[in-house]
Amino acid sequence: MTFNVDSNIAILVIVWLIVQVLKPTKINNHLLPLIAVIVGATVAVGLSMYTKDTKLVQDIVLGVWAGFASTGLNETATKSIASIIEGFANGFGKTEDKTTE
């Protein structure tokens, strides 16, 4: 049985949750993307063994992709929310009058 969309989303969410749990620990945040890739591959292999899937290499690639995707989704969401909040605080592009004396 090959992974379907539901499996892909499940792996992505599981990896994202594990990385979020590890974030406040003493682990260096620069290592979190690498950890996400390793966890993604591990979860995909575990799911592959559970479903008795024979396409192990494809599943590992999917797990690595899920690790990268979970990291990218987190960074994108964090930066987008931060820029929206900053936009509200600054009046969304409101320019200041700069006069020279």
C-alpha positions, 0 to 999 in steps of 0.5 A: 500500500503506497502512502496517500494524501492522508498519510502525507499530511499525518507525517507532516503534522507529526514531524511539526509537533515533535519539532515544536516540542523540542524547540523550547529544550536546550537543543540548538535551534539551528539543528531543528531542521536536521532533526525534522528531516531525521524524524520525518524519515523515521516516522515514514519508515515506521508507517511503512513497516506498519502498513507493510509497504514495499516501497521503502525508498519512496517512503524515506524520501517522503519522510525527508520531504515532510521534515523539510516541509514542516520546517518551512511551514513553521518559518513561513507562518511565523514570519507571516504572522509577525509581519502582519502584526508589525503592519498593524502596529505601523499602519500598513505602509503609512509613510512618515513625512520626512522633512529636511531642514 
